[in-house]
Amino acid sequence: MIEDLADRGQPGDTRDITRHCDVVVIGAGTLGLPTTALLAREAGKRVICLESGGEQQQSETHPLNAIDGASRGYRGAAHGRFRCLGGTSSRWGATLIPFQQADLEGAGWPLRLNELTPHLPAAERFFGLDHSAYDASDLPVALGPTHVARLAKMPSFRHRNVAHLVGDELRQSRRAEVWLNATVIGLDADAGGAGVQVRARAPEGQTLTVSAPRLIIAAGAIETTRLALLLDRGCDGEIRRTSPDLGRFFTDHISLPVADIEPLNRAALNRIVGYRFGASGSMRNLRFELAPQSAARREAPPNFAYVGFEPPRTGGFEALHGLFKSVQIGQLPPARVVGEGLRHLPWLIRAAWWRLAYKRLLYPSEVPLQAYIVAEQRADRGNRISLSETRRDQYGVPLPVLDWRLADADYDGLERAAALLEETWTGSGLARLGRFRRRPVGRATARPADNYHPTGSTRMGRDASCGVVDRDLRLFARPQVQLLATSVLPTGGGANPTLMAFLLALRCVEQHAQAQPHGRKTGAARSAAAR
């Protein structure tokens, strides 16, 4: 069932609706909505999911994503965050690829990669992806010892939005309720671990109070951290006394173009580095990551590199992109997108031929190609999320304060990663297809940006001295509360982090199912039973 709290009563009606369930989930986005559906379907749980947004978010920013003070250039504070059914999955690029085990080693992870990868087939099935390998074994050039070529997977545009994948199921579910326009305004968790109570309010004043034995906060990295801090206030600071790193070590991937690629054979280069089309509209993109045993891992941070371009503001490519983004959101394309496509119909026909003949996305001929580095930011305890003492949102909840900055070590890491990539490029067959023209990446000239991949502010740890949640995502101070967001990842690794968080979500659902006397086995448990 999907309900809208704003439709319950008249403006100014403050009557409280009360509910009880097995698990409360906060956030109906990329992780929260699938977790809600799977807990009901696979674990037999009675679940209530609270979402602060409505059915869709029309604008690119949301007023509830405001922060107190400057974010020191962190774009992800306002952008890349969406409050609606499906959350950020209604807009994201949906690049899915697991970390390498080398990204976890020596980085404070309380889990090994092989504890998560049994859930990989289930994640791929969820997004309508095939089960092919992530290594690019068919690359026609040898890269040498420093880098490995890997292929990330991207679902079709419709399958990127999790609301399209489980929305109908949840509307018909008798075990799950999703409440829209239900912004959390208060959290309580018993010290003895007996249960939780969550209070939510609609813009017009209607309120909903839900009590349950378990709570999962899956509201995105920044909001999940903010709500954990809000819970800490309600616990008289016990969570931070137990886990001093709550809100600390907020990091992101930092990205910038490190070289211009001058094509010597543009068509051949496009066929190697261009996005690959798979079955049912899925895509794959090539990236270069540090090899697992490479000595370069002692010189540069985990990172990945790819060849791309700055998307043109007009033209056939922009029209094609606008069309598919409308499919992802679930809307008709704007008239300007249709008109732009008609004006550039010849290019669209060429792009369709490339898709059929080469199974590649045709890059626009007029755009310059660039090599981009996306690198893990150095962990810094001073980079943090805290609660404002002076500013509150429209519901009276303190705004988050975001302190984030780049250090000299981050620029040094980018510089070394760019040098290593240049060595690999010029020493391989890629040099025959395009010249690698290095760009300066020092603090004086480069302007690296965050990549909307926030991690670290509620990270997992082996114990409370080095983490906020344990290996099963439970708060050390309140184990009936689990945090499920990229903020629990101790490091950003050398790949996009969402798949790792999604694998944690599947593991979490499996654990809830196994805790039921008659719960149904899911994911790895089914595989183990089959063996």
C-alpha positions, 0 to 999 in steps of 0.5 A: 500500500502506498499512502500520502500523509498529506491527503489524510485530513485538512490543512492544520489537522494535527490528529496523530495516526498511529501504526505498529509494525515489525520494521520501520524504514526511513527513505523510499529511495535507491536502498530503502524502497527495495529493502521495504519490498524485500523485507515484506516479500522475502522475510515476511515482515510487516514494514512501514516506509516513511518518505519525506517527498511525494510521488515525484520530484519535479525540480532538480533541488529540494528545500529539505536538502538545505544545509546550514552554512557553506559546504566549501564547494561540496555540490552534492549537498544540494544536487544529486539528492532527491526526495520522492518515490524512488529517490535518487534512483529517479535521476542517477546514472545507475553505474553498478560495479563491485569494489575489488578486494584490494580496495577493502584490504587495510582500509578498516572494513569489518567485512571481506568482499566474498561475504557480499558477492554471493548477493551479486546475482540477486542484485543483477536480477533486480535491475534486469542485468545479465550475470557477465563478468566485470573484467573487460577480458575482450579489450583488444589492447594490453594495459600492462601491470599498473591497471586493469580494465573493468566494465560497469553495468547500467540498467536500462533507463526504466529499470534504473528507477527502483519505483518502477521495479517495486512500486506496483508490488508495494501498492498491492502489498498487504505487508508493506506500507509506504507513506509519502510526504512523511518527514521524520521529525523525531526518533526514540530508541529504547536503551535496552534495545526493546524498540523504536518510535518514529514520528513523521509530519506532512507539510499540512500538519498531519502526523504519523507515529510508528513503533516497531522493534527494528528501525532501518534508516536508508535516507541517503548518506547525508540525511541518514547521518543527520537522522542518526545525529538527531537520534543521538540528541534524543539519547542524550549523546550516548551514541556519540559517546559510544561511537565518537566517529558519528558524523566524522570522516565524511568523504567523497570521490573527487573527479576532474579531467586529467588529460585531453585525448587527441584522436588518431582514429576516432572511430576505433577509439569510440568502439573501445572506450564508448558505452556498450549496449547489452540486452534490453537496453542495458549498458556497460562502460569501460574504466581503468582501475588500479590492478589488485597486486600493483605496486601503484596502490602504495603510490596513489589512492584507489581510483578509476579512469575513463574516457568521456566528454562534456555533454553538449547543451544542444544537439542529437546527443542531448536530445537522446539523453533527455528522452531517456531521462524522461523514461527514467523519471516516468514522464513524457519528454519535454517538447524542446527535447522532441524538437531537438531530436527532430532537428538532429535526426541525421545524427540520431540515425547514425547513432542507431546504426552504431548501436546495431552494428557495433553495440556502442554509443556513438560519441558526437564528432564535435566534442573533445574527448577527455580522460577523467580520474575519479579518486578516493578522497583521503579520510579526514576526521575534520570532514564531518556532518553535524547538526546546526545550533541555530537553523532548522527546517520547516518542521523544526528539525536542525539543519545539517552542517557540512564541513568538507574540504580538499587537502594537499594529499588529495591533489597529490593523489590525483597527480600521481593517479594521472601520471600512472594513467599516462604511463599505462596509456602511452605504453599500450595500444591505446597510444595508437588510437589517441594522444594523451595530453596531460593537464595540470591537476595541482591546487593552483590550476585544477578544480576537482569536484565531488562526484556525488559518492558520499561515504564514511560519516556513519562507517562500519567498524570492528568495534565502536572505537573505529566505527558507528555501526557493526558489520551487520549495520547495527548502531553500537549504542542502539543495536535495534537501529540499522543504518543503510546508506553509502555513509556506512562504507569505511572507504570510497574504493576505486569504483562507484559505491552504490552496488556495495551498499545495495549488496549490504541491503540484500545481506540485511534482508537475508539476516532479517529473514533468517531471524524469523522462525519461518522466514523464507531464505533469500539470496545467498541463503537459497544458494547455500541451501541448493548446495 
